Amino acid sequence: MVKQLWYDLEKFEVLMVTDMKGDSTSLEGRLIFTEDLEGPVKISDIYAWAKHICSYEFTKNEIHIQGYMLVNDEGNRDEYEKISKSLKE
């Protein structure tokens, strides 16, 4: 497993990418942008400085890749999705 972390202290934004080899089924790509986690929990309940999560996961060459960004500005949603999808390139 490999984990990579990038962050911007001024904007309070984090990007975490995890690569792991496994037997998981092949994913074409699943993108989620939300302020909610499972159940009644919101992102801000766990990370007080973040309002949204942009998550993208897929499988490539038998490696499962998951990336997520903890962000605040919903107005930059298109940019967050573009960054997330660029992991597949």
HURA-V982111 format. One record per backbone hydrogen bond with DSSP energy under -0.5 kcal/mol. CO is the residue of the C=O (numbers start at 1). NH is the residue of the N-H. Records with the same first field share a line. If there is no record, write none. Layout:
CO=NH / NH
This chain:
2=19
4=17
6=15
7=9
8=12 / 13
13=8
14=70
15=6
16=68
17=4
18=66
19=2
20=64
27=59
30=57
32=55
34=53
35=43
38=41
41=37
42=45 / 46
43=46 / 47
46=48
47=50
52=71
53=34 / 55
54=69
55=32
56=67
57=30
58=65
60=63
62=22 / 64
63=60
64=20
65=58
66=18
67=56
68=16
69=54 / 71
70=14
71=51 / 52
72=74
73=76
74=77
76=80
77=81
78=82
79=83
80=84
81=85
82=86
84=87
85=88
86=89
